[in-house]
């Protein structure tokens, strides 16, 4: 399959490496300097020690990237999705399309599928690729499993089958909303888990946060139209466990550094990568409030991130909540 990947960050580059043994890959980036550097070194700072195979080509020209492709995968951050799609619309006819970004658009609180519908209304074969995956491990060829969700069931099955190969397993789904919300909300819970770990609260506390965090994710997800089973699968429980416990997790790292007393803006500046949980937290809180969904962990994370609440005070607030049944 002839595939264009738009976005040469960690995830876009990792997908290019992982898919290149079986597909023809063109990797698009915004700047000529980055293109020249990557073409010369066959490497990227986002994936230290990973060589990008010679069959992968590089371009900073959108018409060239879009021309004649059988599949386009957008791997920009969510805040860059709209601009990338608008540029794509100007240079491409409707083409099978996937997006591999997570979270909400900062200014509008839109999920990615809503941005796609607004910018590419005539495109029908579209879907989201998500699931528990650290880019560095995918690029190294380690096993991973992802979900490809689309409202077009035939497109989801066909495209998942085309991309599915050992060690990268792809599972089709029809629950676009649930898959997107699982990918967005788990980052908020990972910040909470990082704060807990950074405060030295132990494995028991982390397990409780993961479990109750999953309950929050499912409550909002189902209220917004997602399927309950999705949150028990790869893009719910799977992605949450990975992001809340893995040492490669940017969002968990944010939480741990907050617990150590570092200001959020300094953390983000030093991180060098996008930590989607920070930008997603406020949007998730506002959506939950508007729909009457109780999300105490999300509320606590927002209070720490944006209102100056001390992490220890946030934890005390969660621990002092009124007792209720677990399934409530």
N, C-alpha and C positions, 0 to 999 in steps of 0.2 A: 504494500500500500504506500502511496506517495503522501506523506504527512508533513504539514507545516506546524511547527510549535512556535507560538508567539510569546516571547518572554524568555530571556536567557539568565534568569536568576537560578537559585539552587534547584527548585523543583522542575522548571522547564529544562534545564541542562541535564538533570537526572533522568527525566523522561526521554530525552534525546538519546542518552547513553543506553538506557534500558531497552528502548524500542529499535535501535539501529541494527541489531543483528538480523531482524526479519523485515524491516521496512526502510524505505528511503526517507530520510529525515532532513528537513531544512529548518534551521533554528534562527528565528528573527529576533533582533534586538534593536533598540532605539538609536544607538549611536555608532558612527563609523569607527571611532577609536576602539570601542569594545569589540566590534567585529574584527578589526585588523589584529588586535591583540589575541583574541581567541583563535582566529585562523592560524596565527603564527605559532602559538604555544600549545594548541589543542588542549587547553586547560582553562579553568575559571577559579577565581578566588573563593567562590561560593562552595566549591567542592575540592578542598585541598587533597592532593594526591591522586585525583581521578583524571585519567586521560580520556578525552572525548574522541571516539573512534573516527578514523579518516573518512568513512562514508558520510558522516554528518557534515552538511554544508552550512555556511553562515551567511546571513544577509541582514542589512539594515534598511532594505527597500521593500516596503509593503506590497506594491504590485508584484514584485518578483516572488515574495513569500507566498502570496495568495494564488498565483497563477497555476491553474491546472491541477490543484491538489484534490486528493480523494477524501482527505480529512484534515480539519484544522483544529488544533488544540491550543486554547488560550491559557497560558500559565503565568499571567501577570498577577500582581496583588489585586484584590477586589477593587481598591480605589483606582487602579489603572485599567480596569476592565472596560468601562464605558468608552474611554478614549481609543483603546485598541480596537474595539468593535466598530466605532465610527470610522476609523481609518480603514478597517477591513471592508466595511460596506461600500466605501467609495471605490474600491478596486476589485471587488469579487462578486460574482453571481452567488446565489444561495448554494452553500456547500455543507456537507455534514460537519457539524461543529460540536466540540466538547469544551467545557471550561474546567480548570483544575484549581480554582482559587476558592478561598474560604472566608466567611465573614460577611459583614454588611458594608455597603457603601457608606462612607462617613457622613456625607452631606444629606443623604436621602433616607438612610436606613433600609435601602432596598437590598434584597437578596440577589445573587447573581442571575437567577433565571428571570427575575423581573427586569433587570437591566438588559438582558438579551432580548426579551420580548419588546422592550421599548426601542431598542436601537436596530434590531434586525427582525421586524415584524413579519417579513415574508419567508424567513428561514424556518423550516419545519423539522428537519432532522437534526435536533440539538439535544444535548444532555450534559450532565455533570459527572465528573470523575473525582471520587473522593474516597477516603478511608485511612486506616492507620498506616502511615508510611513516613519515615524519616528520609529525606532526599539523599543524604549521604549513603544510607544503607542500600537504597534502590540503585544508586549509581554504581555501587560496588558489586551488584549482582546478588545480593542477599534476598532470601524469600520475602515476599510481601503479597498482601491481598487487598484489592480495591473494589469499590462498587461503581458501576456505571449506570446512572439513573436517567431515564427519559420518559416523557409522556407517550412517546412512540415506542411501543413494546418491541416491534420488529427491529427498529433501529438499534435499540439497546442490546438486544440479543445478537444481532449481526456484528455490531461494532465491538462488543465485549469478546465475541469469539475471535475476531480478527486480531485483537490486541493481547488476548490471553495466551500466555506461554510460561513455561517454567523458566525462572522462579517467580515471575510476576503473574499472579492469578487475578482475573477480572470477573466479577459477578454482576449480571444485569439486574436492574430493579426498575419499578415504575414509580417509586416514591421520590420525586425530585425535591419536594419541600422537606421531607424528613431527612433526606441525605444532606441537603444544604444546612439545615438547622443543626444536625448532629456535628457537622464539621465546624460550624461557627461557635456553638455554645460550649463545646468541650474545651476550647481554649480559655474561656473564662474560668472554668472549673480547674484547669491546670494552674492558673495563677493562684487560685485559692490553695491548691495542694502544695505549690511551691512556698507560699507564705507559711503554711503549716510545717513543712519540712525545715524551712529556714529558722523557724522559732523552736525547733527541736521537740515538737509535740508527739513524734513517734509514728510508728506504722499503723497503730490502731486508729489514730486520728485521720491519717491519710486515707485509710480504707473507708472510714465513715464519710469523709468528704466526697470521695469518688462515688459511693453508693447514693448518698443524698443528692449529689450533683447530677447523677444520672436521672434521678426522679424529677428534678427541676427541668432538665432538658426535655424529658418525655412529656411533662405537663404542658410546657409551652408548645412543643412540637405538635402534639395531638390537637391542641386548641387552634393551631394555625393550619391544620389540614394534613399533617403527617400521619404515618401509620405507626401504631405502637411497636410493632415488631422491628421496625427500622432501628429503633433506639436500643434494641437488644443485640444488634448485629455489628457489622464491621464499622459503619460510620457513626455508630452511637457508642456502645460499650467498648468496642475495640479501639476506636480512635481516642476515647477518653482515657482508658488505661494507659495507652502508649504515651499520650501527651502529659498526663499527670504524674507519671513515674519515670519516664526516660530521661537520661542525662543529656540527650541531644535536643530536648524540648526547649524552645525559646520561651514559651509562655511560663513553664515551670521555673525557668531561670529568672524571669522577671519577678515572679513571686518570691523566690529565695532572696533576691537582691533587695526587694522592698523590705523583707523581714530583717535584713542586715542594716537597714536605715538609709539606703540610697534613694535619692529623688527619682521619680519615674522618668522625667525627661533625660536625665543623665544615663539611666539604664538603657533607654531606647537608643540614645546616641552612641553608646559604647557597644551595643549588641551587634550592629552592622547588618541585621536582618529585620524583616517585618515581624512583629509580635502581634498577631491578629486579635488576641484576646483583649488587648487594651482598647482598640478601636471598636470591638464588638460589644464590650460590656455595657456601655450606655444605651446602645440601640436595643440590646436584649432586655435591659431593665425597662425601657420605655414601652416596648412591645408588650411585655408581661403586665405592666401596670394598666395599659389600655385595655387588656383583655381580662383583667381580674385574676391573673395567674400568680400564685405565691412563689417567689424565687429568692429566698433569704440569702443564699450564698452569693448570687449575682448582685443583690443589693449591697452586701457587705464588701464585695470586691470593688464596686463602684464607689462606695464611701471612702475606701482606702485610696483608690486611684485618683479620684477627682475632688474629694471633699476634705482631704487631710486627716482622715480618721487613722489613728494609730493601729497597726496590725493586731497588737495584743487586745486593744479595745474591741476590734471587730470580732475577734475570736470569742471574747467574753460575751458579746452580744448574741452570737450564735449558740453558745452553750447555755445561755440563760433563757432561751425561748421556751414557751409553754409546751409541755409534753403533749404529744398527739400520737394516734396510731400510725404505724410505719407507712401504710398505704394511703394515708390521708394527704 
